[in-house]
Amino acid sequence: MKVKITVMMLLGLTCTLLCLCINGNSFSSYAIEPQKLVYKSATEYDYPPFSVVTDGQADGFSVELLQAVANEMGLEIEFKVDHWSTIKQELEDGSLDVLPLVGYSEERDQYFDFTAPYIVMRGNIFVRQDDPKIKSEADLFGKEIIVMKGDNAQDYA
């Protein structure tokens, strides 16, 4: 007797579900819409042409490239503008999800995941024209040099 009641209940439930599907109704119409994920990014104030601020908004080649990739993938990215030292720390802490331009170094590779590079930049040494003592990188040994704080050049120096 219990088996007959269970079979009848299952049969009734199956018929109900089948009728709902045939009528074009589905349970997906009752589902809660997922919230759209917004990735957090940031860029520096002034690192042209890669990162600049236009009308108070993040802009520049690297910003536009990241935005184009995100659009192609159907992702949304929210940019903020700040100093490099702050941005770098926030990426390391997990407050930011992605950055449009970070130079590779072995030290940074311990904290960050890198894509394939889309640009290769070489370091340069600028000296005064009237100073013939510095002809190569080796000539800098023991001398004081100026580099941007937090840049790959600082890691290298």
Contacts in CASP RR format, 6 or more apart in sequence:
PFRMAT RR
TARGET T0000
AUTHOR 0000-0000-0000
METHOD contacts of the structure
MODEL  1
MKVKITVMMLLGLTCTLLCLCINGNSFSSYAIEPQKLVYKSATEYDYPPF
SVVTDGQADGFSVELLQAVANEMGLEIEFKVDHWSTIKQELEDGSLDVLP
LVGYSEERDQYFDFTAPYIVMRGNIFVRQDDPKIKSEADLFGKEIIVMKG
DNAQDYA
20 26 0 8 1.000
20 27 0 8 1.000
36 76 0 8 1.000
37 75 0 8 1.000
37 76 0 8 1.000
38 76 0 8 1.000
38 77 0 8 1.000
38 78 0 8 1.000
39 70 0 8 1.000
39 75 0 8 1.000
39 76 0 8 1.000
39 77 0 8 1.000
39 78 0 8 1.000
39 97 0 8 1.000
39 98 0 8 1.000
40 77 0 8 1.000
40 78 0 8 1.000
40 80 0 8 1.000
40 95 0 8 1.000
40 96 0 8 1.000
40 97 0 8 1.000
40 98 0 8 1.000
41 58 0 8 1.000
41 66 0 8 1.000
41 77 0 8 1.000
41 78 0 8 1.000
41 79 0 8 1.000
41 80 0 8 1.000
41 96 0 8 1.000
41 97 0 8 1.000
41 98 0 8 1.000
41 99 0 8 1.000
41 100 0 8 1.000
42 58 0 8 1.000
42 79 0 8 1.000
42 80 0 8 1.000
42 81 0 8 1.000
42 82 0 8 1.000
42 87 0 8 1.000
42 90 0 8 1.000
42 91 0 8 1.000
42 96 0 8 1.000
42 99 0 8 1.000
43 51 0 8 1.000
43 58 0 8 1.000
43 60 0 8 1.000
43 62 0 8 1.000
43 63 0 8 1.000
43 79 0 8 1.000
43 80 0 8 1.000
43 81 0 8 1.000
43 87 0 8 1.000
43 99 0 8 1.000
43 100 0 8 1.000
43 101 0 8 1.000
44 51 0 8 1.000
44 81 0 8 1.000
44 82 0 8 1.000
44 83 0 8 1.000
44 84 0 8 1.000
44 87 0 8 1.000
45 51 0 8 1.000
45 53 0 8 1.000
45 81 0 8 1.000
45 82 0 8 1.000
45 83 0 8 1.000
46 52 0 8 1.000
46 53 0 8 1.000
47 84 0 8 1.000
47 101 0 8 1.000
48 60 0 8 1.000
49 60 0 8 1.000
49 61 0 8 1.000
50 60 0 8 1.000
50 61 0 8 1.000
50 62 0 8 1.000
50 63 0 8 1.000
50 100 0 8 1.000
50 101 0 8 1.000
51 58 0 8 1.000
51 59 0 8 1.000
51 60 0 8 1.000
51 62 0 8 1.000
51 63 0 8 1.000
51 100 0 8 1.000
51 101 0 8 1.000
52 59 0 8 1.000
52 60 0 8 1.000
53 59 0 8 1.000
53 81 0 8 1.000
54 60 0 8 1.000
56 81 0 8 1.000
57 79 0 8 1.000
57 81 0 8 1.000
58 79 0 8 1.000
58 80 0 8 1.000
58 81 0 8 1.000
62 100 0 8 1.000
62 101 0 8 1.000
63 79 0 8 1.000
63 100 0 8 1.000
65 100 0 8 1.000
65 118 0 8 1.000
66 77 0 8 1.000
66 98 0 8 1.000
66 100 0 8 1.000
67 77 0 8 1.000
70 76 0 8 1.000
70 77 0 8 1.000
77 98 0 8 1.000
82 90 0 8 1.000
84 148 0 8 1.000
84 149 0 8 1.000
84 150 0 8 1.000
84 151 0 8 1.000
85 149 0 8 1.000
85 150 0 8 1.000
87 96 0 8 1.000
87 99 0 8 1.000
88 102 0 8 1.000
88 150 0 8 1.000
90 96 0 8 1.000
91 99 0 8 1.000
91 102 0 8 1.000
91 111 0 8 1.000
91 112 0 8 1.000
92 111 0 8 1.000
92 112 0 8 1.000
102 108 0 8 1.000
102 112 0 8 1.000
102 114 0 8 1.000
103 121 0 8 1.000
103 152 0 8 1.000
104 114 0 8 1.000
104 117 0 8 1.000
104 152 0 8 1.000
105 152 0 8 1.000
105 155 0 8 1.000
105 156 0 8 1.000
107 155 0 8 1.000
108 114 0 8 1.000
108 155 0 8 1.000
123 153 0 8 1.000
125 134 0 8 1.000
125 137 0 8 1.000
125 140 0 8 1.000
127 134 0 8 1.000
133 139 0 8 1.000
134 140 0 8 1.000
134 143 0 8 1.000
145 157 0 8 1.000
147 153 0 8 1.000
147 154 0 8 1.000
147 157 0 8 1.000
148 154 0 8 1.000
END
